[in-house]
């Protein structure tokens, strides 16, 4: 496990599925957090070096596309250091990070909860779908895609605010601003319900975020 300084409150940037391209608006969110967790399908080592959280700590797991033949030759040595999953202690509980391709899409949230029952939250990627499932413990969170590949309406990320008494999740969705080849783009993306910089907060009801 990776320990943190004795902070009472921590902002954790959660992102995934950059596939070699990091949206600069997501990078700005990371800059305002204490640490960053990347859920895999990174693309190359420079993506991780672009992440500059306040504590300077970036944790990542490998995705199904993080393999030697898909990474630049000079970056492949990093692959051996990426774990399949990791657990990060935070104030008030622990967070588990995994890419999610290890489990079938059907019932994936239930399977993740069964695999990591002691976590307070589980973060995964792979589907490129932004999700905040707070209906049961552990929470299951997917930050969506933080780059250009299959963003389903725009790049996205999550921020987890953790203290000993309460955990909160902020959800960020940024509209597509430039039409790109291979991306299905329509004007409605510029009129998203989540304009640039807007934050959607999802707060657990009393008791839901407590220890098991």
Backbone as ProteinMPNN parsed JSONL, in Angstrom:
{"seq_chain_A": "XXXXXXXXXXXXXXXXXXXXXXXXXXXXXXXXXXXXXXXXXXXXXXXXXXXXXXXXXXXXXXXXXXXXXXXXXXXXXXXXXXXXXXXXXXXXXXXXXXXXXXXXXXXXXXXXXXXXXXXXXXXXXXXXXXXXXXXXXXXXXXXXXXXXXXXXXXXXXXXXXXXXXXXXXXXXXXXXXXXXXXXXXXXXXXXXXXXXXXXXXXXXXXXXXXXX", "coords_chain_A": {"N_chain_A": [[0.824, -1.191, 0.0], [0.326, 2.337, -0.574], [1.228, 4.967, 1.415], [0.009, 8.1, 2.705], [0.925, 11.491, 3.563], [-0.01, 12.722, 6.843], [-2.791, 13.793, 6.281], [-5.87, 15.431, 6.825], [-7.856, 15.751, 5.022], [-8.312, 14.906, 1.674], [-7.928, 15.477, -1.777], [-8.55, 13.619, -4.569], [-7.681, 12.974, -7.802], [-9.298, 11.216, -10.334], [-8.853, 9.369, -13.176], [-8.922, 7.895, -16.495], [-8.241, 5.755, -19.346], [-6.81, 7.265, -21.39], [-5.377, 6.683, -23.695], [-3.051, 7.63, -24.951], [-3.496, 10.375, -25.234], [-4.086, 13.244, -23.415], [-6.625, 15.247, -22.234], [-6.359, 18.749, -21.943], [-7.989, 20.129, -20.126], [-8.737, 18.226, -18.279], [-6.229, 17.776, -17.225], [-5.852, 20.193, -15.85], [-7.685, 19.884, -13.795], [-6.455, 17.83, -12.369], [-4.18, 19.183, -11.488], [-5.183, 20.622, -9.373], [-5.572, 18.855, -7.373], [-4.598, 16.572, -4.699], [-3.377, 14.09, -5.165], [-3.138, 11.753, -7.924], [-4.893, 9.209, -9.682], [-4.664, 6.833, -12.191], [-6.596, 4.859, -14.253], [-5.726, 3.03, -16.217], [-5.054, 1.824, -19.662], [-3.254, 3.715, -20.728], [-1.34, 4.622, -22.696], [1.218, 5.894, -23.292], [4.319, 6.756, -21.606], [4.58, 9.526, -21.24], [2.09, 10.557, -20.715], [1.579, 10.061, -17.994], [3.602, 11.619, -16.879], [2.687, 14.153, -17.438], [0.781, 14.595, -15.547], [0.368, 16.418, -12.681], [-0.192, 16.464, -9.697], [-0.661, 18.035, -6.438], [0.823, 16.766, -4.366], [2.603, 15.443, -5.871], [2.318, 12.779, -6.506], [1.53, 10.083, -8.52], [-0.444, 7.412, -9.293], [-0.919, 4.341, -11.001], [-2.534, 1.742, -12.921], [-2.267, -1.098, -15.147], [-3.905, -1.285, -18.333], [-5.843, -3.204, -20.746], [-4.795, -2.415, -23.159], [-2.297, -1.54, -22.588], [0.313, -2.67, -23.493], [3.414, -4.032, -24.725], [3.672, -3.94, -27.579], [2.037, -1.839, -28.254], [3.035, 0.407, -27.124], [5.482, 3.086, -27.203], [8.84, 2.188, -27.952], [10.838, 3.185, -26.233], [9.467, 3.578, -23.894], [8.647, 1.21, -22.85], [9.781, -0.08, -20.7], [8.532, 0.877, -18.463], [6.187, -0.524, -18.251], [6.428, -2.913, -16.811], [6.288, -2.084, -14.241], [3.725, -1.395, -13.699], [0.959, -2.267, -11.837], [-1.62, -4.875, -11.71], [-3.792, -4.223, -10.137], [-4.36, -1.883, -7.46], [-4.296, -0.736, -4.061], [-5.184, 2.108, -2.281], [-4.757, 3.704, 0.704], [-6.815, 6.105, 2.299], [-7.969, 9.062, 4.062], [-10.439, 7.894, 6.199], [-10.931, 5.463, 4.899], [-10.245, 2.982, 2.302], [-9.232, 3.017, -1.141], [-9.665, 1.229, -4.106], [-8.051, 0.533, -7.171], [-8.461, -0.486, -10.493], [-8.293, -1.713, -13.856], [-10.454, -3.053, -15.076], [-10.983, -4.701, -17.253], [-10.623, -7.282, -16.676], [-12.913, -8.45, -15.842], [-16.206, -9.51, -16.842], [-18.489, -7.425, -18.733], [-21.184, -7.632, -18.061], [-22.82, -7.447, -15.029], [-20.605, -6.281, -13.853], [-20.137, -4.366, -11.801], [-21.185, -5.614, -9.517], [-19.504, -7.802, -9.414], [-17.035, -6.585, -8.993], [-17.472, -5.496, -6.462], [-17.727, -7.844, -5.015], [-15.175, -8.868, -5.263], [-13.541, -6.977, -4.003], [-14.411, -6.432, -1.192], [-13.783, -5.02, 1.141], [-13.021, -2.484, 0.517], [-13.669, 1.064, 0.413], [-14.284, 2.464, -1.812], [-14.268, 1.622, -5.282], [-12.459, 2.033, -8.177], [-12.625, 1.955, -11.645], [-11.871, 1.493, -15.182], [-11.915, 1.143, -18.652], [-14.543, 0.813, -19.922], [-15.047, 3.333, -20.836], [-17.157, 4.857, -20.019], [-18.637, 7.296, -18.117], [-19.391, 6.917, -14.758], [-21.035, 6.899, -11.589], [-21.627, 4.949, -9.126], [-23.262, 4.775, -6.348], [-24.962, 3.245, -4.912], [-24.564, 1.083, -3.284], [-22.226, -0.378, -0.959], [-18.893, -1.486, -1.54], [-18.554, 1.837, -3.049], [-18.721, 2.152, -6.601], [-16.871, 3.455, -9.136], [-16.415, 5.07, -12.25], [-14.327, 6.97, -14.163], [-14.668, 7.579, -16.842], [-13.437, 8.496, -20.129], [-10.408, 10.203, -20.489], [-9.16, 11.31, -22.625], [-9.15, 11.378, -26.125], [-10.388, 9.251, -27.245], [-13.316, 7.546, -27.845], [-15.104, 9.109, -26.074], [-17.736, 9.471, -25.49], [-19.318, 11.834, -25.69], [-17.658, 13.731, -24.593], [-14.458, 14.414, -23.011], [-13.726, 13.262, -19.684], [-13.583, 13.178, -16.051], [-13.176, 12.278, -12.576], [-13.332, 13.585, -9.241], [-12.423, 12.66, -6.079], [-13.219, 13.552, -2.858], [-11.949, 13.058, 0.19], [-12.417, 12.637, 3.591], [-12.169, 11.795, 7.104], [-14.793, 11.561, 7.972], [-16.598, 11.868, 5.852], [-17.07, 11.071, 2.417], [-16.973, 12.486, -0.803], [-17.971, 12.868, -4.226], [-16.959, 14.497, -7.131], [-17.985, 15.153, -10.374], [-16.77, 15.616, -13.596], [-17.435, 16.683, -16.81], [-16.374, 17.485, -19.97], [-17.185, 19.339, -22.862], [-16.864, 18.264, -26.289], [-14.658, 20.096, -28.234], [-13.355, 20.394, -30.625], [-13.841, 19.093, -33.811], [-12.929, 15.783, -34.556], [-11.276, 13.381, -36.578], [-12.741, 10.232, -36.793], [-14.206, 10.571, -34.516], [-17.506, 10.84, -33.593], [-19.14, 13.676, -34.074], [-21.324, 16.248, -33.117], [-23.236, 19.331, -33.146], [-24.591, 19.401, -30.7], [-22.887, 18.593, -28.721], [-21.525, 20.841, -27.928], [-23.36, 22.059, -26.386], [-23.691, 20.808, -24.007], [-25.046, 19.364, -20.988], [-23.183, 19.705, -19.093], [-21.278, 22.178, -19.028], [-18.049, 23.707, -19.75], [-15.954, 23.519, -16.977], [-18.016, 23.289, -15.126], [-19.231, 21.71, -12.194], [-20.51, 18.675, -11.113], [-21.791, 17.496, -8.204], [-21.884, 14.573, -6.311], [-23.242, 13.431, -3.525], [-23.086, 11.273, -0.797], [-25.827, 9.857, 0.997], [-26.591, 10.284, 4.521], [-24.75, 8.01, 6.462], [-24.331, 6.215, 4.389], [-21.758, 6.465, 3.438], [-20.166, 5.574, 5.448], [-17.938, 3.487, 7.415], [-17.764, -0.032, 6.784]], "CA_chain_A": [[0.0, 0.0, 0.0], [1.003, 3.617, -0.592], [0.726, 5.808, 2.491], [0.007, 9.532, 2.47], [1.156, 12.301, 4.76], [-1.177, 12.717, 7.729], [-3.728, 14.822, 5.868], [-7.232, 15.17, 7.285], [-8.746, 15.827, 3.864], [-7.524, 14.67, 0.464], [-8.584, 15.52, -3.09], [-7.934, 12.605, -5.417], [-8.113, 12.991, -9.194], [-9.497, 9.888, -10.898], [-8.985, 9.422, -14.624], [-8.637, 6.615, -17.141], [-8.435, 5.58, -20.791], [-6.28, 8.37, -22.187], [-4.947, 6.124, -24.981], [-2.008, 8.45, -25.551], [-3.865, 11.788, -25.343], [-4.698, 13.762, -22.196], [-7.286, 16.522, -22.449], [-5.756, 19.749, -21.035], [-8.925, 20.518, -19.07], [-8.58, 17.203, -17.247], [-4.939, 18.036, -16.576], [-6.044, 21.294, -14.903], [-8.352, 19.318, -12.611], [-5.429, 17.097, -11.631], [-3.3, 20.157, -10.84], [-5.845, 21.133, -8.173], [-5.771, 17.72, -6.463], [-3.416, 16.168, -3.941], [-2.763, 12.98, -5.889], [-3.886, 11.324, -9.112], [-4.944, 7.78, -9.98], [-4.999, 6.557, -13.59], [-7.161, 3.511, -14.299], [-5.224, 2.158, -17.266], [-5.074, 2.225, -21.069], [-2.537, 4.987, -20.61], [-0.883, 4.951, -24.046], [2.67, 6.029, -23.229], [4.767, 7.258, -20.312], [4.447, 10.974, -21.14], [0.775, 10.868, -20.133], [1.721, 10.102, -16.541], [4.468, 12.736, -16.497], [1.909, 15.378, -17.55], [-0.066, 14.716, -14.363], [1.154, 17.099, -11.651], [-0.953, 16.785, -8.484], [0.093, 18.826, -5.464], [1.782, 15.941, -3.634], [3.53, 14.865, -6.833], [2.179, 11.32, -6.558], [0.639, 9.563, -9.552], [-0.527, 5.957, -9.249], [-1.588, 3.839, -12.202], [-2.573, 0.31, -13.201], [-2.247, -1.326, -16.594], [-5.122, -1.676, -19.027], [-5.641, -4.246, -21.749], [-4.014, -1.857, -24.262], [-0.964, -1.18, -22.112], [1.182, -3.81, -23.827], [4.642, -3.556, -25.367], [3.53, -3.651, -29.005], [1.263, -0.615, -28.427], [3.747, 1.51, -26.47], [6.783, 3.414, -27.794], [9.886, 1.299, -27.458], [11.579, 3.782, -25.126], [8.622, 3.626, -22.698], [8.153, -0.124, -22.482], [10.31, -0.521, -19.398], [7.59, 1.263, -17.419], [5.058, -1.453, -18.183], [6.626, -3.943, -15.788], [6.037, -1.489, -12.928], [2.294, -1.118, -13.541], [0.283, -3.44, -11.268], [-2.968, -5.178, -12.199], [-4.667, -3.411, -9.301], [-3.691, -1.367, -6.28], [-5.143, -0.204, -2.995], [-4.641, 3.339, -1.725], [-5.42, 4.181, 1.926], [-7.181, 7.515, 2.346], [-8.714, 9.341, 5.304], [-11.776, 7.32, 6.253], [-11.104, 4.195, 4.189], [-9.289, 2.713, 1.232], [-9.717, 3.038, -2.512], [-9.047, 0.225, -4.987], [-7.979, 0.931, -8.576], [-8.267, -1.602, -11.42], [-8.792, -1.281, -15.167], [-11.794, -3.616, -15.22], [-11.128, -5.64, -18.367], [-10.514, -8.634, -16.132], [-14.249, -8.917, -15.483], [-17.174, -9.281, -17.918], [-19.292, -6.212, -18.597], [-22.405, -7.966, -17.361], [-22.674, -7.549, -13.577], [-19.238, -5.906, -13.472], [-20.113, -3.679, -10.511], [-21.383, -6.621, -8.475], [-18.295, -8.627, -9.364], [-15.997, -5.78, -8.354], [-17.782, -5.429, -5.027], [-17.443, -9.155, -4.431], [-13.727, -9.087, -5.257], [-12.896, -6.041, -3.082], [-15.496, -6.052, -0.273], [-13.334, -4.178, 2.247], [-12.743, -1.123, 0.046], [-14.761, 2.033, 0.53], [-14.628, 2.788, -3.199], [-13.528, 0.917, -6.317], [-12.383, 2.821, -9.406], [-12.215, 1.163, -12.803], [-11.994, 2.163, -16.47], [-12.182, 0.187, -19.718], [-15.782, 1.02, -20.67], [-15.085, 4.73, -21.294], [-18.449, 5.406, -19.612], [-18.609, 7.974, -16.825], [-20.401, 6.348, -13.864], [-20.861, 6.999, -10.14], [-22.578, 4.008, -8.54], [-23.182, 4.911, -4.9], [-26.137, 2.569, -4.378], [-24.158, 0.066, -2.32], [-20.809, -0.329, -0.623], [-18.165, -0.254, -1.828], [-18.917, 2.592, -4.232], [-18.03, 1.784, -7.836], [-16.714, 4.699, -9.88], [-15.694, 5.026, -13.52], [-14.15, 8.359, -14.575], [-14.814, 7.768, -18.278], [-12.212, 8.619, -20.92], [-9.81, 11.52, -20.289], [-8.446, 11.726, -23.828], [-9.949, 11.633, -27.324], [-10.931, 7.998, -27.752], [-14.63, 7.107, -27.36], [-15.417, 9.855, -24.855], [-19.192, 9.458, -25.275], [-19.827, 13.183, -25.502], [-16.604, 14.636, -24.152], [-13.55, 13.86, -22.009], [-14.277, 13.366, -18.333], [-12.812, 12.668, -14.923], [-13.826, 12.407, -11.277], [-12.504, 13.968, -8.093], [-12.898, 12.139, -4.805], [-12.795, 14.318, -1.683], [-12.029, 12.086, 1.289], [-11.962, 12.882, 4.954], [-12.516, 10.672, 7.977], [-16.226, 11.494, 8.222], [-17.427, 11.889, 4.648], [-16.475, 11.052, 1.087], [-17.801, 13.086, -1.837], [-17.464, 12.71, -5.583], [-17.244, 15.523, -8.117], [-17.948, 14.609, -11.724], [-16.472, 16.633, -14.595], [-17.571, 16.312, -18.223], [-16.046, 18.613, -20.827], [-17.703, 19.128, -24.209], [-15.937, 18.21, -27.409], [-14.521, 21.445, -28.764], [-12.792, 20.353, -31.971], [-14.181, 17.85, -34.507], [-11.764, 14.94, -34.831], [-11.535, 12.211, -37.403], [-13.006, 9.031, -36.011], [-15.11, 10.894, -33.421], [-18.807, 11.286, -34.062], [-19.281, 15.0, -33.483], [-22.495, 17.015, -33.515], [-23.27, 20.591, -32.388], [-25.157, 19.279, -29.356], [-21.816, 18.418, -27.742], [-21.146, 22.144, -27.412], [-24.429, 22.522, -25.496], [-23.826, 19.729, -23.037], [-25.546, 19.714, -19.657], [-22.019, 19.946, -18.242], [-20.367, 23.074, -19.727], [-16.67, 23.714, -19.267], [-15.729, 23.979, -15.625], [-19.118, 23.02, -14.199], [-19.032, 20.54, -11.353], [-21.664, 17.965, -10.586], [-21.398, 16.823, -6.98], [-22.712, 13.463, -5.879], [-22.952, 13.294, -2.101], [-23.767, 10.124, -0.206], [-26.767, 10.128, 2.08], [-25.985, 9.964, 5.819], [-24.57, 6.603, 6.783], [-23.924, 5.393, 3.249], [-20.322, 6.535, 3.225], [-19.44, 5.166, 6.641], [-17.222, 2.203, 7.369], [-18.596, -1.224, 6.776]], "C_chain_A": [[0.868, 1.255, 0.0], [0.389, 4.498, 0.484], [0.853, 7.273, 2.112], [0.475, 10.252, 3.714], [-0.129, 12.376, 5.575], [-2.089, 13.895, 7.409], [-5.125, 14.444, 6.347], [-8.222, 15.113, 6.119], [-7.913, 15.747, 2.598], [-8.419, 14.776, -0.768], [-7.831, 14.591, -4.035], [-8.519, 12.7, -6.822], [-8.172, 11.571, -9.728], [-9.703, 10.032, -12.404], [-8.584, 8.089, -15.224], [-8.702, 6.773, -18.655], [-8.043, 6.813, -21.596], [-5.833, 7.909, -23.571], [-3.982, 7.062, -25.708], [-2.333, 9.913, -25.698], [-4.6, 12.216, -24.085], [-5.33, 15.116, -22.488], [-6.735, 17.552, -21.465], [-6.681, 20.198, -19.916], [-8.928, 19.501, -17.938], [-7.275, 17.427, -16.493], [-5.055, 19.167, -15.557], [-6.757, 20.818, -13.637], [-7.34, 18.596, -11.736], [-4.527, 18.055, -10.866], [-3.866, 20.65, -9.509], [-6.108, 20.041, -7.144], [-4.473, 17.371, -5.755], [-2.674, 15.02, -4.585], [-3.677, 12.564, -7.023], [-3.78, 9.817, -9.281], [-5.428, 7.587, -11.411], [-5.405, 5.089, -13.706], [-6.776, 2.666, -15.49], [-5.615, 2.562, -18.672], [-4.491, 3.626, -21.18], [-2.057, 5.464, -21.98], [0.609, 5.124, -24.172], [3.033, 6.779, -21.949], [4.552, 8.757, -20.153], [3.102, 11.388, -20.554], [0.898, 11.005, -18.621], [2.59, 11.272, -16.092], [3.751, 14.075, -16.628], [1.027, 15.624, -16.325], [0.775, 15.263, -13.214], [0.277, 17.462, -10.452], [-0.051, 17.419, -7.431], [1.142, 18.016, -4.703], [2.777, 15.258, -4.557], [3.41, 13.363, -7.001], [1.128, 10.926, -7.581], [0.7, 8.048, -9.505], [-1.313, 5.477, -10.457], [-1.555, 2.328, -12.231], [-2.552, 0.123, -14.708], [-3.632, -1.693, -17.105], [-4.819, -2.717, -20.094], [-4.863, -3.748, -22.965], [-2.622, -1.403, -23.841], [-0.042, -2.387, -22.244], [2.322, -3.285, -24.695], [4.433, -3.172, -26.827], [2.758, -2.359, -29.264], [1.916, 0.599, -27.777], [5.03, 1.825, -27.228], [7.891, 2.577, -27.154], [10.592, 1.866, -26.233], [10.779, 3.811, -23.834], [8.291, 2.24, -22.143], [8.666, -0.606, -21.144], [9.371, -0.155, -18.25], [6.502, 0.218, -17.216], [5.211, -2.474, -17.068], [6.337, -3.403, -14.391], [4.562, -1.172, -12.701], [1.602, -2.363, -12.992], [-1.064, -3.684, -11.935], [-4.007, -4.363, -11.431], [-3.862, -2.912, -8.115], [-4.734, -0.852, -5.297], [-4.46, 1.01, -2.394], [-5.407, 3.731, -0.467], [-5.645, 5.691, 1.849], [-7.821, 7.806, 3.696], [-10.117, 8.741, 5.234], [-11.97, 6.018, 5.506], [-10.072, 4.023, 3.089], [-9.993, 2.675, -0.117], [-8.954, 2.003, -3.315], [-9.134, 0.711, -6.424], [-7.668, -0.286, -9.435], [-8.833, -1.171, -12.766], [-10.191, -1.816, -15.448], [-11.977, -4.6, -16.355], [-11.044, -7.091, -17.905], [-11.877, -9.263, -15.858], [-15.216, -8.642, -16.633], [-18.021, -8.044, -17.645], [-20.579, -6.477, -17.819], [-22.119, -8.178, -15.875], [-21.283, -7.136, -13.089], [-19.193, -5.237, -12.099], [-20.28, -4.663, -9.36], [-20.134, -7.484, -8.316], [-17.145, -7.865, -8.716], [-16.234, -5.692, -6.848], [-17.476, -6.753, -4.329], [-15.939, -9.396, -4.308], [-13.025, -8.22, -4.22], [-13.902, -5.55, -2.042], [-15.067, -5.09, 0.824], [-13.022, -2.75, 1.817], [-13.922, -0.216, 0.341], [-15.213, 2.495, -0.863], [-13.724, 2.0, -4.13], [-13.598, 1.759, -7.582], [-11.913, 1.916, -10.527], [-12.401, 1.986, -14.065], [-12.573, 1.221, -17.51], [-13.426, 0.499, -20.543], [-15.872, 2.406, -21.299], [-16.4, 5.419, -20.924], [-18.33, 6.01, -18.22], [-19.748, 7.443, -15.945], [-20.033, 6.62, -12.407], [-21.961, 6.165, -9.492], [-22.385, 4.021, -7.023], [-24.306, 4.154, -4.198], [-25.809, 1.508, -3.338], [-22.701, 0.312, -1.975], [-20.127, -1.607, -1.069], [-18.8, 0.535, -2.981], [-18.148, 2.036, -5.428], [-18.053, 3.002, -8.751], [-15.951, 4.451, -11.171], [-15.557, 6.457, -14.02], [-14.357, 8.617, -16.054], [-13.463, 7.882, -18.953], [-11.688, 10.045, -20.84], [-9.045, 12.02, -21.501], [-9.384, 12.019, -24.978], [-10.704, 10.398, -27.807], [-12.247, 7.638, -27.066], [-15.004, 7.796, -26.042], [-16.911, 9.924, -24.563], [-19.733, 10.848, -24.93], [-18.807, 14.181, -25.025], [-15.725, 14.004, -23.096], [-14.054, 14.149, -20.601], [-13.284, 12.859, -17.304], [-13.654, 12.832, -13.669], [-12.821, 12.938, -10.27], [-13.174, 13.424, -6.847], [-12.33, 13.003, -3.692], [-13.025, 13.431, -0.47], [-11.56, 12.703, 2.585], [-12.508, 11.76, 5.837], [-14.016, 10.485, 8.124], [-17.074, 11.356, 6.968], [-16.566, 11.788, 3.399], [-17.47, 11.663, 0.114], [-17.149, 12.872, -3.197], [-17.902, 13.889, -6.432], [-17.038, 14.933, -9.502], [-17.762, 15.74, -12.725], [-16.618, 16.038, -15.998], [-17.318, 17.564, -19.054], [-16.547, 18.353, -22.246], [-16.581, 18.99, -25.228], [-15.874, 19.594, -28.034], [-14.004, 21.477, -30.194], [-13.205, 19.052, -32.63], [-12.912, 17.069, -34.837], [-12.174, 13.742, -35.675], [-11.721, 10.988, -36.506], [-13.912, 9.277, -34.824], [-16.412, 11.397, -34.008], [-19.153, 12.581, -33.347], [-20.535, 15.677, -34.014], [-22.53, 18.288, -32.69], [-23.8, 20.446, -30.973], [-24.068, 19.074, -28.301], [-21.388, 19.759, -27.155], [-22.201, 22.703, -26.463], [-24.747, 21.434, -24.482], [-24.444, 20.255, -21.744], [-24.406, 20.052, -18.713], [-21.055, 20.857, -18.986], [-19.002, 23.098, -19.062], [-16.605, 24.275, -17.858], [-16.857, 23.698, -14.651], [-18.859, 21.729, -13.446], [-20.372, 19.968, -10.934], [-21.209, 17.199, -9.36], [-22.404, 15.741, -6.636], [-22.339, 13.178, -4.439], [-23.751, 12.138, -1.535], [-24.748, 10.579, 0.857], [-26.124, 9.725, 3.408], [-25.928, 8.449, 6.056], [-24.072, 5.769, 5.62], [-22.421, 5.368, 3.086], [-19.52, 6.064, 4.425], [-18.729, 3.849, 6.455], [-18.212, 1.049, 7.373], [-18.64, -1.809, 8.175]], "O_chain_A": [[1.993, 1.248, 0.502], [-0.816, 4.751, 0.479], [1.698, 7.643, 1.298], [0.43, 9.691, 4.809], [-1.214, 12.121, 5.052], [-2.155, 14.868, 8.16], [-5.517, 13.279, 6.283], [-9.286, 14.503, 6.223], [-6.911, 16.451, 2.467], [-9.524, 14.234, -0.796], [-6.634, 14.756, -4.27], [-9.723, 12.525, -7.006], [-7.214, 10.809, -9.594], [-10.614, 10.729, -12.852], [-7.981, 7.252, -14.552], [-9.159, 7.793, -19.171], [-8.834, 7.338, -22.38], [-5.908, 8.681, -24.527], [-4.082, 7.26, -26.919], [-1.517, 10.655, -26.246], [-5.618, 11.626, -23.724], [-4.646, 16.034, -22.94], [-6.647, 17.268, -20.27], [-6.207, 20.609, -18.857], [-9.102, 19.862, -16.774], [-7.222, 17.285, -15.272], [-4.419, 19.11, -14.505], [-6.466, 21.293, -12.539], [-7.359, 18.728, -10.513], [-4.149, 17.78, -9.727], [-3.113, 21.051, -8.622], [-6.794, 20.278, -6.149], [-3.393, 17.81, -6.151], [-1.444, 14.987, -4.548], [-4.839, 12.966, -7.083], [-2.725, 9.224, -9.056], [-6.472, 8.112, -11.798], [-4.659, 4.193, -13.311], [-7.439, 1.664, -15.761], [-6.39, 3.497, -18.876], [-5.131, 4.569, -21.648], [-2.343, 6.594, -22.376], [1.217, 4.555, -25.078], [2.171, 7.363, -21.293], [4.356, 9.225, -19.031], [2.991, 12.46, -19.959], [0.382, 11.957, -18.036], [2.343, 11.856, -15.037], [4.159, 15.048, -15.993], [0.578, 16.748, -16.1], [1.77, 14.656, -12.818], [0.026, 18.643, -10.211], [1.174, 17.347, -7.525], [2.231, 18.519, -4.425], [3.689, 14.573, -4.094], [4.297, 12.731, -7.575], [-0.016, 11.376, -7.52], [1.771, 7.462, -9.66], [-2.264, 6.13, -10.886], [-0.671, 1.702, -11.647], [-2.79, 1.067, -15.461], [-4.424, -2.325, -16.406], [-3.66, -3.068, -20.313], [-4.328, -4.554, -23.726], [-1.85, -0.928, -24.674], [0.328, -3.03, -21.262], [2.209, -2.23, -25.318], [4.976, -2.16, -27.271], [2.809, -1.829, -30.374], [1.391, 1.708, -27.875], [5.616, 0.93, -27.837], [7.863, 2.302, -25.954], [10.911, 1.129, -25.301], [11.352, 4.046, -22.77], [7.707, 2.131, -21.065], [8.042, -1.462, -20.516], [9.401, -0.785, -17.193], [5.957, 0.094, -16.119], [4.222, -2.861, -16.444], [6.159, -4.182, -13.454], [4.19, -0.725, -11.616], [1.653, -3.418, -13.624], [-1.587, -2.818, -12.635], [-4.98, -3.876, -12.008], [-2.804, -3.457, -7.801], [-5.88, -0.577, -5.652], [-3.284, 0.949, -2.036], [-6.59, 4.06, -0.551], [-4.783, 6.444, 1.397], [-8.183, 6.871, 4.41], [-10.885, 9.044, 4.321], [-13.087, 5.502, 5.479], [-9.141, 4.819, 2.962], [-11.176, 2.349, -0.22], [-7.731, 1.911, -3.214], [-10.163, 1.238, -6.848], [-6.731, -1.032, -9.15], [-9.752, -0.354, -12.819], [-11.026, -1.1, -16.001], [-13.007, -5.271, -16.431], [-11.358, -8.013, -18.659], [-11.977, -10.474, -15.664], [-15.064, -7.641, -17.333], [-18.244, -7.663, -16.496], [-21.012, -5.649, -17.018], [-21.274, -8.995, -15.511], [-20.834, -7.588, -12.036], [-18.29, -5.52, -11.312], [-19.594, -4.556, -8.343], [-19.762, -7.848, -7.201], [-16.362, -8.449, -7.967], [-15.295, -5.803, -6.058], [-17.02, -6.769, -3.186], [-15.482, -10.046, -3.367], [-12.039, -8.645, -3.618], [-14.217, -4.361, -2.015], [-15.916, -4.401, 1.39], [-12.782, -1.891, 2.666], [-15.049, -0.685, 0.5], [-16.369, 2.866, -1.062], [-12.563, 1.739, -3.815], [-14.684, 2.154, -8.007], [-10.925, 1.196, -10.383], [-13.014, 3.052, -14.031], [-13.597, 0.578, -17.279], [-13.361, 0.45, -21.771], [-16.685, 2.628, -22.197], [-16.714, 6.473, -21.477], [-17.968, 5.325, -17.264], [-20.916, 7.505, -16.326], [-18.859, 6.575, -12.039], [-23.09, 6.628, -9.332], [-21.483, 3.378, -6.486], [-24.575, 4.393, -3.02], [-26.689, 1.081, -2.59], [-22.025, 1.113, -2.62], [-20.709, -2.688, -0.987], [-19.512, -0.044, -3.801], [-17.046, 1.51, -5.272], [-19.117, 3.515, -9.096], [-14.964, 3.716, -11.19], [-16.569, 7.108, -14.281], [-14.238, 9.76, -16.495], [-12.455, 7.422, -18.417], [-12.43, 10.995, -21.092], [-8.356, 13.037, -21.425], [-10.313, 12.814, -24.837], [-11.564, 10.496, -28.682], [-12.287, 7.447, -25.851], [-15.196, 7.135, -25.021], [-17.309, 10.388, -23.495], [-20.51, 11.005, -23.989], [-19.072, 15.383, -25.05], [-16.188, 13.141, -22.35], [-14.724, 15.153, -20.361], [-12.292, 12.207, -17.629], [-14.717, 13.451, -13.699], [-11.612, 12.762, -10.427], [-14.348, 13.692, -6.59], [-11.115, 13.172, -3.586], [-14.163, 13.095, -0.144], [-10.449, 13.225, 2.676], [-13.225, 10.88, 5.36], [-14.474, 9.371, 8.374], [-18.162, 10.782, 7.02], [-15.472, 12.349, 3.335], [-18.669, 11.395, 0.193], [-15.932, 12.715, -3.302], [-19.081, 14.242, -6.451], [-16.024, 14.286, -9.763], [-18.513, 16.715, -12.706], [-16.002, 15.024, -16.324], [-17.976, 18.586, -18.86], [-16.352, 17.26, -22.777], [-15.49, 19.532, -25.048], [-16.905, 20.197, -28.33], [-14.189, 22.468, -30.901], [-12.95, 17.987, -32.068], [-11.94, 17.633, -35.339], [-13.254, 13.174, -35.512], [-10.945, 10.755, -35.579], [-14.354, 8.327, -34.178], [-16.405, 12.301, -34.844], [-19.429, 12.579, -32.147], [-20.783, 15.679, -35.22], [-21.912, 18.336, -31.626], [-23.496, 21.278, -30.119], [-24.291, 19.347, -27.122], [-20.936, 19.817, -26.011], [-21.963, 23.716, -25.805], [-25.905, 21.178, -24.15], [-24.371, 21.448, -21.448], [-24.633, 20.623, -17.646], [-20.076, 20.356, -19.541], [-18.819, 22.581, -17.96], [-17.124, 25.355, -17.576], [-16.669, 23.856, -13.444], [-18.327, 20.769, -14.005], [-21.252, 20.687, -10.462], [-20.332, 16.34, -9.458], [-23.615, 15.962, -6.664], [-21.226, 12.728, -4.166], [-24.955, 12.035, -1.766], [-24.516, 11.578, 1.538], [-25.204, 8.907, 3.42], [-26.908, 7.727, 5.876], [-23.455, 4.724, 5.828], [-21.861, 4.365, 2.645], [-18.292, 6.152, 4.41], [-18.906, 3.176, 5.44], [-19.325, 1.146, 7.888], [-19.292, -2.829, 8.397]]}, "name": "protein", "num_of_chains": 1, "seq": "XXXXXXXXXXXXXXXXXXXXXXXXXXXXXXXXXXXXXXXXXXXXXXXXXXXXXXXXXXXXXXXXXXXXXXXXXXXXXXXXXXXXXXXXXXXXXXXXXXXXXXXXXXXXXXXXXXXXXXXXXXXXXXXXXXXXXXXXXXXXXXXXXXXXXXXXXXXXXXXXXXXXXXXXXXXXXXXXXXXXXXXXXXXXXXXXXXXXXXXXXXXXXXXXXXXX"}
